[in-house]
């Protein structure tokens, strides 16, 4: 840690070697942990799918075996036998993938009594705190030397993940820093991509908490001038007892910012969610850019895609790449919105450069069609 002078003011800055380290901004989760925990959670989601596949494929296999037994054509028998083997191979592959993580190759159900009043199955697993490949690992190592007692107090060697499978559609995840616990709720129909988004989002919060404790300051929070400390996401939770707090927050926001907010805005306007939601928006936009072959787009087309995403360009009916919900809420708070757009555009341009490196590959027919559609939209907008 060093004291430096900037803008006429002296301030304490975290350094690694002689270089200042920025711990504000989009905080990344430890990539090794993200990969391992997402893999574990999705394996159990696939286990639920396996139960369905086994039932449906068993019916198909029985029908095919009946046809094989009644067919007199050797060629037809061979074709049907290959179909049976293909379906058996599909099940074997799923079993192998799931068993490598869950340890339940024969019965993929999840056992346990955890919160049975609303969870059908529950599973708990302990994961080691793996900081390999993490962009802030050097900060932790530096602080171990400068302030070992602080790091020891902040650092846990593991986190506990509780996976709950429910019978209703409340898909969510939460990080509980006091117990170093991540809870993930899913259903039989949860999209695997959505599970990955939830897990990565909450592990960003884990990283925020860990870094804040290590460096002794608020990591991953917006600057003081942008903060809205009177807005907390839990004020908008359904079935909560925060009606009065929510009403007061709405009144405070109107008085300070001159605008109105709804329940749906509380999450995005909570200071702790600013950079976490922004990081998730960047991840979502990465998929948008891949879908639209952003590595091959002109500068004009690329900027058009960004402007739609952040709400600076009107979105046409039926456009799947419209404004992200986070930016819709942040628009109601001008300082946060401006900062979010600037940070987002910087991150988006980095991703575009990455995609440009892959742009030499031949385009598929579907990709060519999407580029033609985008070009026609741009032409229509210019008329």
N, C-alpha and C positions, 0 to 999 in steps of 0.2 A: 504494500500500500504506500502511495506517495501523495504528498500535497503538491498540487500544481495550480498555476494561475491561469484562468481562462475567462475572457469577458470581463476583466477587472475584478474578478472574485477568486478567492482561494478556496479550493475544494479538495476533498479526499478522493483519490482515484485508485481503483484496483489495477495492478500491473502484473504482468508475467514477464520476468526479465525487466527490460526498460520500456516495454510496450504497454500502453493503456488497454484495458480489456472492457468491452461494452457488455454489460449484463442486462441492460434494458433492451427492448425490442422483441422480436419474435423468438421465443425460447424453444429450442428443439428438445425433444425427449431423447434419452439414450437409445440410439438405433438398434442395438443388440437386444435390448429389453422389449422394444416395440415389436420387433420381429418374433421373438420367442413367445410373448404373451398373446399376441394376435393369433399365432399358430396354435397355441393351446386352446384358446376360446373357440376358434373356428373349427377345430377338430371335433369338439363336442357338438357344435352345430351340425357338422357333417354326420356325426353319429346319429342324430335325429333323422337326418335325411336318409341315412342308410336303412333305418327301420322301414321307411316308406318304400325305398327302392327294393328291398328284399321281398316285401309283400307283392308289389306289382310285377317284379321280374320273375318271382316264383310262379305266378299265374301264367305268365308268358311262356316260361320254360316248360311247364306242364303241358301247355297246349302244343308247343313245338314237338315235345317228345311223343305226344299222341300222334301227331302228323307223321313223325319219323317211323313209328311203329306200323302205320297204316299205308305207307308209301311203297310202291313197287318200283319206282324209278330211282336207280342208284345215284344219278346226278342230283335229283331233288333231295334225296336223303343226305347227301354230302353237304348241300347248301344249307339245309335245316340244322345239321349238326354244327356247322360253323356259326350259325346264328346263336345256338345254345351256348357254345363255347365263348362267344363274344359277350353274351350277357353274364355268364359266370365270371369272366375275366373282369368285367366292370365292377362286380360285387367284390371280388378278391382285391382289386386295386383300392377300392374305398376302405375295405377292412384293414389293409396294410397301412394306408395313410393315417387312419384314425388310431390304430393300435400303437403306432410308433409314438403317439403323444398321450393317449388316454389310458392305455394299458387294459382296455376292455374289448378284445377282438371278437368275442362271442356274444357278449351282452353289452351293447354300447350305452345302456341307460346309466344315468348318473345317480349314485346312491347318496344317502345322507338325510338328516332331519332338519337341515338349516332352514329356519323360517317356513316351515311346512304349511303355515296357514295361508300362504299365497303362492309359494313356489312348489312346482311339481317335483323338480329335482334340483339338487344343489351340489356343487363340487368346490373344494378349496385346495389351493396349491400355493406353495411358498417358492418365490423366485429370488435368486441371488441378485444383489444390486450390481449390475454389470455396466460399467461406464466405458467399455471399449468402443472406440470409434466416435465417442461423444465430443462435440466441439468445445465443451467446457471442461474436459478432463484435466487440462493443464492448469486451469484455475484451481481445481480441487487439490492437485498435487502441490501447487505453489502455496496454498493456504495451509496445507498440512505442515509445511516448514515454518511459515510465519505465525500461525495460530493453531497449533495442533489440538488444543483443548476445544476450540470452537468447532472444528471439523469433526472431532470425535463425538461431540454432543449432537451435531446435526446429522451425522451419517448413521444410517442403519444398514446392516449387511444384507438385508433382504426386504421384500415387500410380500404381502399376502394378497392373493387374488381370490375373490369369491365370485363364482359364476352361478347365477340363478336362472333356471328355465321356468317360465311362468306360462299359465294358460290364457293370459290376456295380452293385449298389444302394448304394454308399457315397456318399451325398449329404451333403456337408459344406462348410464354409467356414472359413477361418482368416485372421487378420490378423497379418502379420509386420512389427513396427514397425521393426526394424533396417534392412530393405530397403524400407520404405514400400510393402509389397506385399500385396495381397488375393488370396487363392486361393479359387476357387469350383469345386467338383466337382459335376457333375450327370450324370444319365443320360437316355436317350431318354424315360423316363416321369416325370421329375421334374415335380411340380406347379409351375406358375408362381408360385402364391401362396407355396409353400415356398421357392422361390429368393429371392423378395422378402424373406421373413423372415430367411433366412440372411444376405443381403447387408446388410440394415439392422442386424442384430445385430453383425456384424463392424465395420461402420462406426461403431457406437457405441464399440467398442474403440479404433478409430482416433482418435475424438474424445477419449476418455479419455487416451490417450497424449499427444496433442497438447496438451490443456489442462494436464496434469500438468507437461509440460516448460515451457510458457509461464508458468504461475504459480508453479512451483517447489514444488509440493506434490502430494499424491495426490488427483487429481480423480476423483470417481465411486466412491470406496471407502467402505465403512461406517466408523463411528467406531471408535476403538481398542477400546472395551469389547465390541464385537460381532465383532471379527475372529477368524478361525480360520486363522492363518498356517501351521499344520502340515498343512492340507488343500490339495492342488493337484489340479486336474482331471486332469492328465496321469498321475497315479498310477493312474487307473482305465482308461487306454487299453488296448484289446486289443493283444496281441502286443508289449507294452512290457516294459521291464526294471525296472519299478518295484514288483514284488511286495513287497519288503521295506519300501519306503516306504509302500505302501498299508496293510500290516499294522500298521505303527507308527502311522500316522494313525488307524486304527480304534481301536487301543488308547488313544491319546491322547484321542480324542474320548470314549470310554467313561469314562475317568478324569476328564476335565474337565467333561463334560456329563451323564454318567450314562446314556448311551443308546447304541444301535447304529446304524451307518450301513452302507450297501451301496455297491457300485460306482456305482449310478445316482445316488447323492447327492453324489458328489464335485464335479460340475460346478456345481451350485447352491450348494454350501457354500464354493466357492473365492471368496475376497474380491473378486477382480477381476470376478467374474460377478454379484455381488449386485445392483447397480443396473442392470447390462446386462440380466440375466434379468428383473428387475422391469419394466424398460421394455418388454421384449418381451411380458411378461404383460399389460401395459396395452394394447398394440397388439392382442393376441389378444382381450382383453375388449371392445375397441371393436367387433370383429366380432360377438361374442356379443350385445352390446347392440343392434346394428343388426338382427340376426336376430330378436331378441325385442321390437323396437319399444320400446326403453327410454325413449324420449321420451314415451310414452303410459302407462307403467306407474305404478301408485300407489307411494308411498314404501315400503309394505310389500313389494310385489312386487319393486321394485328392490333393496331390502336382501336379500331372499331370494336373488336372482340373485347378488349379491356374495358372500354367505355360502357359497353352494355353490361358487363359484369359488375361494375362499381356503381352503375346508375347514372352515368353521365350521357347516356344515349338511350332514346326510347326503344322499348322492346316490342316487336311485332307479335301479334297473336300466334300462338303455337310454336314460338321460338324456344327451344329447349335450353339455350345458352343465355338466359336472361339475367336480371340483376340478382345477386346473391343476397340472401335474407339479412346477413350481418350488415351489409352496406345500407340496406333499406332502413334499418334501425339507427345506424350511426349517423345517417343524414340529418337526424333530428338534433344532433349535437355537433355543431360546425367544427370546433377544434379537433375533436376525435375523428370526424369524417375526413378532414383534410389530411391529417397525419396518416390515417389508415390508407387512403388512396395513394399517397406518396410512397409509403413503405411497400404497399402491394405492387405498385408499378415497378419498383426496383427489383423485387423478387420475381415478378413475371418476366422481366427482360432477361434475368439470369437463366430462368427455365427455358426461355425461347432459344437462347444461345446453345443450351444443351441439346435441344431438339433439332436445331439446325445441323448439328454434327451428324444426325441420323437421317437427314433429309435426302441423302443421295440414293436411298433405296427406291426401287420402282414403286409407283403409286398403285394401290388396288383400285378396282372399279368403284367401290363404295367411296373411297377417299376422293377420287376424281369428281364424283357426283356432288359430294359435300362442298368442294371448292367451287364448282359451277353454281350451286345454290347460293353460296355466300356472295359470289361475284354478282349474281342477279339481284340480291338484296341490296347490295351497295349501289348498283346502278339505279335501282328503283328509288332509293333514298336521295339520290342526287337530282332526280327529275323535279 
